[in-house]
Structures are given as C-alpha cells and as structure tokens.
Amino acid sequence: MGNWRIVLFGFYMLGQCTMGQALEGIRFQHKDWELACDNIGTCRMAGYGSSEGEESFPVSLYIERKAGNEALIGLARIEEIRL
C-alpha cells in the first residue's frame, strides 16, 4: 500500500472520529504511520521518515484535528538538522 493511501485513510479516520456519537478512542498503526483518536474526538496522525543511510533526510509529519464540525486541521513538519 502506498504512503499516500495511508495518508488518505488517516484523513478519513480523522473525519470519522469527530461525528456526533460517543467515542471510545481508537488507535491504528501501519509501518511508519500512527493514528490515535481520544474519547473526546481529538485525532492525531504522525508519520516518521527513515533515518537510515548517509543520504537520508529524516522528516516527521504531525497532523491534529480537534473535535467539532468546524475544527481546523493543524499541520507540523519536523526536520532533523545535522550540525
């Protein structure tokens, strides 16, 4: 499964976790991606890049959506800088 499919699935789950029903919280993990939604409807998805090899440039992606119909999606990209 391509990484873009994991990201699309994550966005789908972010939307599902904020519907109007009571939530128990869920957690899903696949390869370098992790999705977690808590019992109040806030969902977080994170993807981690590989840090193996001399030529690799590891990067992490963090997406968060709080509960609510009009909640905004927060996005953060974290890069490792070698000194």
Jmol script that loads the backbone (N, CA, C; Angstrom):
load data "model"
ATOM      1  N   MET A   1       0.854  -1.169   0.000  1.00  0.00           N
ATOM      2  CA  MET A   1       0.000   0.000   0.000  1.00  0.00           C
ATOM      3  C   MET A   1       0.901   1.233   0.000  1.00  0.00           C
ATOM      4  N   GLY A   2       0.632   2.157  -0.904  1.00  0.00           N
ATOM      5  CA  GLY A   2       1.445   3.365  -0.985  1.00  0.00           C
ATOM      6  C   GLY A   2       1.232   4.282   0.209  1.00  0.00           C
ATOM      7  N   ASN A   3       2.237   5.111   0.477  1.00  0.00           N
ATOM      8  CA  ASN A   3       2.136   6.050   1.602  1.00  0.00           C
ATOM      9  C   ASN A   3       0.969   7.001   1.437  1.00  0.00           C
ATOM     10  N   TRP A   4       0.643   7.393   0.210  1.00  0.00           N
ATOM     11  CA  TRP A   4      -0.470   8.317   0.002  1.00  0.00           C
ATOM     12  C   TRP A   4      -1.785   7.681   0.417  1.00  0.00           C
ATOM     13  N   ARG A   5      -1.906   6.364   0.278  1.00  0.00           N
ATOM     14  CA  ARG A   5      -3.137   5.689   0.716  1.00  0.00           C
ATOM     15  C   ARG A   5      -3.263   5.719   2.235  1.00  0.00           C
ATOM     16  N   ILE A   6      -2.142   5.584   2.929  1.00  0.00           N
ATOM     17  CA  ILE A   6      -2.151   5.663   4.391  1.00  0.00           C
ATOM     18  C   ILE A   6      -2.587   7.054   4.826  1.00  0.00           C
ATOM     19  N   VAL A   7      -2.062   8.081   4.155  1.00  0.00           N
ATOM     20  CA  VAL A   7      -2.432   9.460   4.492  1.00  0.00           C
ATOM     21  C   VAL A   7      -3.918   9.682   4.241  1.00  0.00           C
ATOM     22  N   LEU A   8      -4.445   9.210   3.106  1.00  0.00           N
ATOM     23  CA  LEU A   8      -5.877   9.355   2.817  1.00  0.00           C
ATOM     24  C   LEU A   8      -6.723   8.621   3.850  1.00  0.00           C
ATOM     25  N   PHE A   9      -6.303   7.416   4.227  1.00  0.00           N
ATOM     26  CA  PHE A   9      -7.021   6.676   5.255  1.00  0.00           C
ATOM     27  C   PHE A   9      -7.015   7.445   6.573  1.00  0.00           C
ATOM     28  N   GLY A  10      -5.879   8.051   6.886  1.00  0.00           N
ATOM     29  CA  GLY A  10      -5.777   8.852   8.107  1.00  0.00           C
ATOM     30  C   GLY A  10      -6.741  10.017   8.106  1.00  0.00           C
ATOM     31  N   PHE A  11      -6.830  10.742   6.973  1.00  0.00           N
ATOM     32  CA  PHE A  11      -7.779  11.849   6.883  1.00  0.00           C
ATOM     33  C   PHE A  11      -9.217  11.349   7.000  1.00  0.00           C
ATOM     34  N   TYR A  12      -9.514  10.188   6.406  1.00  0.00           N
ATOM     35  CA  TYR A  12     -10.844   9.601   6.530  1.00  0.00           C
ATOM     36  C   TYR A  12     -11.164   9.314   7.997  1.00  0.00           C
ATOM     37  N   MET A  13     -10.197   8.714   8.702  1.00  0.00           N
ATOM     38  CA  MET A  13     -10.413   8.399  10.112  1.00  0.00           C
ATOM     39  C   MET A  13     -10.524   9.658  10.958  1.00  0.00           C
ATOM     40  N   LEU A  14      -9.781  10.706  10.606  1.00  0.00           N
ATOM     41  CA  LEU A  14      -9.905  11.966  11.340  1.00  0.00           C
ATOM     42  C   LEU A  14     -11.336  12.480  11.263  1.00  0.00           C
ATOM     43  N   GLY A  15     -11.951  12.372  10.093  1.00  0.00           N
ATOM     44  CA  GLY A  15     -13.337  12.806   9.931  1.00  0.00           C
ATOM     45  C   GLY A  15     -14.310  11.922  10.680  1.00  0.00           C
ATOM     46  N   GLN A  16     -14.094  10.607  10.647  1.00  0.00           N
ATOM     47  CA  GLN A  16     -14.986   9.674  11.318  1.00  0.00           C
ATOM     48  C   GLN A  16     -14.969   9.833  12.829  1.00  0.00           C
ATOM     49  N   CYS A  17     -13.844  10.196  13.370  1.00  0.00           N
ATOM     50  CA  CYS A  17     -13.712  10.314  14.823  1.00  0.00           C
ATOM     51  C   CYS A  17     -14.426  11.532  15.375  1.00  0.00           C
ATOM     52  N   THR A  18     -14.835  12.443  14.531  1.00  0.00           N
ATOM     53  CA  THR A  18     -15.461  13.663  15.033  1.00  0.00           C
ATOM     54  C   THR A  18     -16.958  13.700  14.765  1.00  0.00           C
ATOM     55  N   MET A  19     -17.566  12.579  14.391  1.00  0.00           N
ATOM     56  CA  MET A  19     -19.013  12.528  14.206  1.00  0.00           C
ATOM     57  C   MET A  19     -19.700  12.683  15.561  1.00  0.00           C
ATOM     58  N   GLY A  20     -21.022  12.832  15.564  1.00  0.00           N
ATOM     59  CA  GLY A  20     -21.751  13.180  16.767  1.00  0.00           C
ATOM     60  C   GLY A  20     -22.009  12.071  17.769  1.00  0.00           C
ATOM     61  N   GLN A  21     -21.400  10.920  17.659  1.00  0.00           N
ATOM     62  CA  GLN A  21     -21.647   9.846  18.611  1.00  0.00           C
ATOM     63  C   GLN A  21     -20.583   9.799  19.708  1.00  0.00           C
ATOM     64  N   ALA A  22     -20.884   9.043  20.753  1.00  0.00           N
ATOM     65  CA  ALA A  22     -19.916   8.883  21.845  1.00  0.00           C
ATOM     66  C   ALA A  22     -18.697   8.126  21.332  1.00  0.00           C
ATOM     67  N   LEU A  23     -17.541   8.547  21.763  1.00  0.00           N
ATOM     68  CA  LEU A  23     -16.302   7.954  21.275  1.00  0.00           C
ATOM     69  C   LEU A  23     -15.600   7.171  22.374  1.00  0.00           C
ATOM     70  N   GLU A  24     -14.993   6.072  22.002  1.00  0.00           N
ATOM     71  CA  GLU A  24     -14.215   5.281  22.946  1.00  0.00           C
ATOM     72  C   GLU A  24     -12.727   5.523  22.780  1.00  0.00           C
ATOM     73  N   GLY A  25     -12.329   6.078  21.677  1.00  0.00           N
ATOM     74  CA  GLY A  25     -10.915   6.244  21.362  1.00  0.00           C
ATOM     75  C   GLY A  25     -10.434   5.079  20.515  1.00  0.00           C
ATOM     76  N   ILE A  26      -9.626   5.373  19.522  1.00  0.00           N
ATOM     77  CA  ILE A  26      -9.089   4.327  18.660  1.00  0.00           C
ATOM     78  C   ILE A  26      -7.601   4.569  18.450  1.00  0.00           C
ATOM     79  N   ARG A  27      -6.924   3.526  17.991  1.00  0.00           N
ATOM     80  CA  ARG A  27      -5.505   3.645  17.669  1.00  0.00           C
ATOM     81  C   ARG A  27      -5.210   2.706  16.509  1.00  0.00           C
ATOM     82  N   PHE A  28      -4.481   3.210  15.529  1.00  0.00           N
ATOM     83  CA  PHE A  28      -4.128   2.438  14.345  1.00  0.00           C
ATOM     84  C   PHE A  28      -2.676   2.722  14.005  1.00  0.00           C
ATOM     85  N   GLN A  29      -1.918   1.684  13.678  1.00  0.00           N
ATOM     86  CA  GLN A  29      -0.515   1.871  13.325  1.00  0.00           C
ATOM     87  C   GLN A  29      -0.191   1.003  12.119  1.00  0.00           C
ATOM     88  N   HIS A  30       0.525   1.594  11.148  1.00  0.00           N
ATOM     89  CA  HIS A  30       0.963   0.867   9.960  1.00  0.00           C
ATOM     90  C   HIS A  30       2.308   1.415   9.526  1.00  0.00           C
ATOM     91  N   LYS A  31       3.320   0.562   9.517  1.00  0.00           N
ATOM     92  CA  LYS A  31       4.691   0.939   9.157  1.00  0.00           C
ATOM     93  C   LYS A  31       5.123   2.175   9.941  1.00  0.00           C
ATOM     94  N   ASP A  32       5.414   3.281   9.258  1.00  0.00           N
ATOM     95  CA  ASP A  32       5.900   4.492   9.934  1.00  0.00           C
ATOM     96  C   ASP A  32       4.786   5.488  10.232  1.00  0.00           C
ATOM     97  N   TRP A  33       3.514   5.065  10.168  1.00  0.00           N
ATOM     98  CA  TRP A  33       2.378   5.962  10.410  1.00  0.00           C
ATOM     99  C   TRP A  33       1.607   5.511  11.637  1.00  0.00           C
ATOM    100  N   GLU A  34       1.134   6.473  12.399  1.00  0.00           N
ATOM    101  CA  GLU A  34       0.336   6.177  13.588  1.00  0.00           C
ATOM    102  C   GLU A  34      -0.831   7.155  13.658  1.00  0.00           C
ATOM    103  N   LEU A  35      -2.026   6.630  13.954  1.00  0.00           N
ATOM    104  CA  LEU A  35      -3.232   7.439  14.105  1.00  0.00           C
ATOM    105  C   LEU A  35      -3.852   7.108  15.450  1.00  0.00           C
ATOM    106  N   ALA A  36      -4.212   8.134  16.212  1.00  0.00           N
ATOM    107  CA  ALA A  36      -4.859   7.927  17.509  1.00  0.00           C
ATOM    108  C   ALA A  36      -5.938   8.981  17.692  1.00  0.00           C
ATOM    109  N   CYS A  37      -7.121   8.544  18.105  1.00  0.00           N
ATOM    110  CA  CYS A  37      -8.225   9.449  18.427  1.00  0.00           C
ATOM    111  C   CYS A  37      -8.631   9.179  19.868  1.00  0.00           C
ATOM    112  N   ASP A  38      -8.761  10.237  20.655  1.00  0.00           N
ATOM    113  CA  ASP A  38      -9.125  10.047  22.056  1.00  0.00           C
ATOM    114  C   ASP A  38     -10.643  10.065  22.218  1.00  0.00           C
ATOM    115  N   ASN A  39     -11.105   9.898  23.447  1.00  0.00           N
ATOM    116  CA  ASN A  39     -12.540   9.781  23.703  1.00  0.00           C
ATOM    117  C   ASN A  39     -13.295  11.107  23.644  1.00  0.00           C
ATOM    118  N   ILE A  40     -12.615  12.228  23.449  1.00  0.00           N
ATOM    119  CA  ILE A  40     -13.326  13.500  23.275  1.00  0.00           C
ATOM    120  C   ILE A  40     -13.290  13.969  21.825  1.00  0.00           C
ATOM    121  N   GLY A  41     -12.754  13.131  20.922  1.00  0.00           N
ATOM    122  CA  GLY A  41     -12.837  13.407  19.498  1.00  0.00           C
ATOM    123  C   GLY A  41     -11.628  14.065  18.864  1.00  0.00           C
ATOM    124  N   THR A  42     -10.583  14.305  19.611  1.00  0.00           N
ATOM    125  CA  THR A  42      -9.372  14.870  19.021  1.00  0.00           C
ATOM    126  C   THR A  42      -8.549  13.734  18.424  1.00  0.00           C
ATOM    127  N   CYS A  43      -8.140  13.913  17.160  1.00  0.00           N
ATOM    128  CA  CYS A  43      -7.371  12.885  16.464  1.00  0.00           C
ATOM    129  C   CYS A  43      -6.002  13.424  16.091  1.00  0.00           C
ATOM    130  N   ARG A  44      -5.024  12.550  16.178  1.00  0.00           N
ATOM    131  CA  ARG A  44      -3.645  12.906  15.843  1.00  0.00           C
ATOM    132  C   ARG A  44      -3.074  11.829  14.932  1.00  0.00           C
ATOM    133  N   MET A  45      -2.387  12.274  13.876  1.00  0.00           N
ATOM    134  CA  MET A  45      -1.749  11.355  12.948  1.00  0.00           C
ATOM    135  C   MET A  45      -0.300  11.789  12.777  1.00  0.00           C
ATOM    136  N   ALA A  46       0.608  10.836  12.838  1.00  0.00           N
ATOM    137  CA  ALA A  46       2.029  11.154  12.699  1.00  0.00           C
ATOM    138  C   ALA A  46       2.685  10.143  11.768  1.00  0.00           C
ATOM    139  N   GLY A  47       3.573  10.650  10.936  1.00  0.00           N
ATOM    140  CA  GLY A  47       4.372   9.818  10.041  1.00  0.00           C
ATOM    141  C   GLY A  47       5.833  10.149  10.251  1.00  0.00           C
ATOM    142  N   TYR A  48       6.651   9.125  10.275  1.00  0.00           N
ATOM    143  CA  TYR A  48       8.063   9.309  10.574  1.00  0.00           C
ATOM    144  C   TYR A  48       8.901   8.822   9.405  1.00  0.00           C
ATOM    145  N   GLY A  49       9.854   9.654   8.960  1.00  0.00           N
ATOM    146  CA  GLY A  49      10.755   9.283   7.874  1.00  0.00           C
ATOM    147  C   GLY A  49      11.910   8.447   8.383  1.00  0.00           C
ATOM    148  N   SER A  50      12.507   7.716   7.486  1.00  0.00           N
ATOM    149  CA  SER A  50      13.635   6.857   7.837  1.00  0.00           C
ATOM    150  C   SER A  50      14.885   7.685   8.073  1.00  0.00           C
ATOM    151  N   SER A  51      15.672   7.287   9.034  1.00  0.00           N
ATOM    152  CA  SER A  51      16.931   7.981   9.311  1.00  0.00           C
ATOM    153  C   SER A  51      18.123   7.081   8.995  1.00  0.00           C
ATOM    154  N   GLU A  52      17.891   6.072   8.159  1.00  0.00           N
ATOM    155  CA  GLU A  52      18.950   5.135   7.812  1.00  0.00           C
ATOM    156  C   GLU A  52      19.738   5.641   6.612  1.00  0.00           C
ATOM    157  N   GLY A  53      21.033   5.456   6.631  1.00  0.00           N
ATOM    158  CA  GLY A  53      21.876   5.793   5.493  1.00  0.00           C
ATOM    159  C   GLY A  53      22.411   7.211   5.554  1.00  0.00           C
ATOM    160  N   GLU A  54      23.512   7.428   4.873  1.00  0.00           N
ATOM    161  CA  GLU A  54      24.168   8.742   4.848  1.00  0.00           C
ATOM    162  C   GLU A  54      23.356   9.788   4.098  1.00  0.00           C
ATOM    163  N   GLU A  55      22.674   9.389   3.027  1.00  0.00           N
ATOM    164  CA  GLU A  55      21.986  10.339   2.152  1.00  0.00           C
ATOM    165  C   GLU A  55      20.550  10.623   2.581  1.00  0.00           C
ATOM    166  N   SER A  56      20.083   9.998   3.623  1.00  0.00           N
ATOM    167  CA  SER A  56      18.690  10.199   4.024  1.00  0.00           C
ATOM    168  C   SER A  56      18.522  11.516   4.774  1.00  0.00           C
ATOM    169  N   PHE A  57      17.358  12.102   4.615  1.00  0.00           N
ATOM    170  CA  PHE A  57      16.998  13.328   5.314  1.00  0.00           C
ATOM    171  C   PHE A  57      15.708  13.049   6.071  1.00  0.00           C
ATOM    172  N   PRO A  58      15.819  12.591   7.310  1.00  0.00           N
ATOM    173  CA  PRO A  58      14.612  12.219   8.051  1.00  0.00           C
ATOM    174  C   PRO A  58      13.706  13.417   8.309  1.00  0.00           C
ATOM    175  N   VAL A  59      12.418  13.175   8.204  1.00  0.00           N
ATOM    176  CA  VAL A  59      11.428  14.213   8.455  1.00  0.00           C
ATOM    177  C   VAL A  59      10.225  13.554   9.129  1.00  0.00           C
ATOM    178  N   SER A  60       9.540  14.284   9.973  1.00  0.00           N
ATOM    179  CA  SER A  60       8.329  13.796  10.621  1.00  0.00           C
ATOM    180  C   SER A  60       7.180  14.719  10.259  1.00  0.00           C
ATOM    181  N   LEU A  61       5.992  14.135  10.112  1.00  0.00           N
ATOM    182  CA  LEU A  61       4.787  14.892   9.790  1.00  0.00           C
ATOM    183  C   LEU A  61       3.768  14.633  10.889  1.00  0.00           C
ATOM    184  N   TYR A  62       3.190  15.692  11.435  1.00  0.00           N
ATOM    185  CA  TYR A  62       2.226  15.590  12.533  1.00  0.00           C
ATOM    186  C   TYR A  62       0.969  16.357  12.140  1.00  0.00           C
ATOM    187  N   ILE A  63      -0.181  15.675  12.173  1.00  0.00           N
ATOM    188  CA  ILE A  63      -1.464  16.289  11.825  1.00  0.00           C
ATOM    189  C   ILE A  63      -2.405  16.085  13.005  1.00  0.00           C
ATOM    190  N   GLU A  64      -3.112  17.144  13.383  1.00  0.00           N
ATOM    191  CA  GLU A  64      -4.052  17.065  14.511  1.00  0.00           C
ATOM    192  C   GLU A  64      -5.352  17.745  14.123  1.00  0.00           C
ATOM    193  N   ARG A  65      -6.473  17.138  14.526  1.00  0.00           N
ATOM    194  CA  ARG A  65      -7.790  17.746  14.331  1.00  0.00           C
ATOM    195  C   ARG A  65      -8.567  17.589  15.621  1.00  0.00           C
ATOM    196  N   LYS A  66      -8.980  18.708  16.177  1.00  0.00           N
ATOM    197  CA  LYS A  66      -9.782  18.684  17.404  1.00  0.00           C
ATOM    198  C   LYS A  66     -11.232  18.359  17.052  1.00  0.00           C
ATOM    199  N   ALA A  67     -12.019  17.969  18.034  1.00  0.00           N
ATOM    200  CA  ALA A  67     -13.415  17.624  17.818  1.00  0.00           C
ATOM    201  C   ALA A  67     -14.216  18.854  17.412  1.00  0.00           C
ATOM    202  N   GLY A  68     -15.297  18.618  16.689  1.00  0.00           N
ATOM    203  CA  GLY A  68     -16.191  19.701  16.296  1.00  0.00           C
ATOM    204  C   GLY A  68     -16.352  19.784  14.793  1.00  0.00           C
ATOM    205  N   ASN A  69     -17.543  20.222  14.363  1.00  0.00           N
ATOM    206  CA  ASN A  69     -17.843  20.289  12.936  1.00  0.00           C
ATOM    207  C   ASN A  69     -16.960  21.263  12.181  1.00  0.00           C
ATOM    208  N   GLU A  70     -16.557  22.346  12.800  1.00  0.00           N
ATOM    209  CA  GLU A  70     -15.791  23.369  12.098  1.00  0.00           C
ATOM    210  C   GLU A  70     -14.354  23.479  12.616  1.00  0.00           C
ATOM    211  N   ALA A  71     -13.869  22.419  13.208  1.00  0.00           N
ATOM    212  CA  ALA A  71     -12.499  22.422  13.730  1.00  0.00           C
ATOM    213  C   ALA A  71     -11.496  22.453  12.579  1.00  0.00           C
ATOM    214  N   LEU A  72     -10.420  23.161  12.783  1.00  0.00           N
ATOM    215  CA  LEU A  72      -9.371  23.257  11.778  1.00  0.00           C
ATOM    216  C   LEU A  72      -8.380  22.112  11.942  1.00  0.00           C
ATOM    217  N   ILE A  73      -7.681  21.806  10.869  1.00  0.00           N
ATOM    218  CA  ILE A  73      -6.643  20.780  10.902  1.00  0.00           C
ATOM    219  C   ILE A  73      -5.304  21.466  11.099  1.00  0.00           C
ATOM    220  N   GLY A  74      -4.551  21.026  12.098  1.00  0.00           N
ATOM    221  CA  GLY A  74      -3.211  21.560  12.343  1.00  0.00           C
ATOM    222  C   GLY A  74      -2.174  20.654  11.693  1.00  0.00           C
ATOM    223  N   LEU A  75      -1.131  21.250  11.143  1.00  0.00           N
ATOM    224  CA  LEU A  75      -0.098  20.502  10.438  1.00  0.00           C
ATOM    225  C   LEU A  75       1.271  20.981  10.880  1.00  0.00           C
ATOM    226  N   ALA A  76       2.167  20.050  11.150  1.00  0.00           N
ATOM    227  CA  ALA A  76       3.545  20.404  11.516  1.00  0.00           C
ATOM    228  C   ALA A  76       4.497  19.463  10.794  1.00  0.00           C
ATOM    229  N   ARG A  77       5.574  20.018  10.291  1.00  0.00           N
ATOM    230  CA  ARG A  77       6.635  19.219   9.668  1.00  0.00           C
ATOM    231  C   ARG A  77       7.902  19.452  10.470  1.00  0.00           C
ATOM    232  N   ILE A  78       8.488  18.381  10.934  1.00  0.00           N
ATOM    233  CA  ILE A  78       9.671  18.487  11.772  1.00  0.00           C
ATOM    234  C   ILE A  78      10.838  17.846  11.035  1.00  0.00           C
ATOM    235  N   GLU A  79      11.892  18.606  10.842  1.00  0.00           N
ATOM    236  CA  GLU A  79      13.074  18.096  10.152  1.00  0.00           C
ATOM    237  C   GLU A  79      14.239  18.007  11.124  1.00  0.00           C
ATOM    238  N   GLU A  80      15.055  17.011  10.929  1.00  0.00           N
ATOM    239  CA  GLU A  80      16.263  16.865  11.733  1.00  0.00           C
ATOM    240  C   GLU A  80      17.392  17.608  11.023  1.00  0.00           C
ATOM    241  N   ILE A  81      18.089  18.455  11.744  1.00  0.00           N
ATOM    242  CA  ILE A  81      19.200  19.208  11.173  1.00  0.00           C
ATOM    243  C   ILE A  81      20.489  18.664  11.767  1.00  0.00           C
ATOM    244  N   ARG A  82      21.371  18.251  10.900  1.00  0.00           N
ATOM    245  CA  ARG A  82      22.659  17.724  11.361  1.00  0.00           C
ATOM    246  C   ARG A  82      23.660  18.862  11.445  1.00  0.00           C
ATOM    247  N   LEU A  83      24.288  18.999  12.585  1.00  0.00           N
ATOM    248  CA  LEU A  83      25.283  20.054  12.794  1.00  0.00           C
ATOM    249  C   LEU A  83      26.688  19.522  12.633  1.00  0.00           C
TER     250      LEU A  83
END
end "model"
wireframe off; spacefill off
backbone 0.3
color backbone group
